[in-house]
């Protein structure tokens, strides 16, 4: 019913920037908070940033001051602007969103397919 499609990843050098996008499509009657997670090799998946439907944001300490999460509710899209990238930011990044898929239904968690971000000299 719902698909989250991520884009914008790639290979960059330390200090450069990337912007990730995640667009939700399908039967959408509402989306609450949207979030970005990441998982590096040998590590557990961690929350990078999230944003409420009203625009309130939270960030992991490791990315504060460098990353900015935003959303466009009209487009059902969440963004992650990543500046001053470091090698330790290398990971697969996943978009997550609880989506209301029916008029009187509850929220169902959906995940993007994951997109690779590699920061290397």
HULIN-V726176 format. One record per helix or strand. SS is the DSSP state (~ for helix, > for strand). FROM is the first residue (numbers start at 0). LEN is the number of residues. If there is no record, write none. Layout:
ss={SS:SS}
from={FROM:FROM}
len={LEN:LEN}
//
This chain:
ss={>:>:>:>:>:>:>:~:>:~:>:>:>}
from={1:9:17:29:45:56:66:72:76:86:90:106:114}
len={6:3:9:10:6:3:6:3:6:3:10:5:5}
//
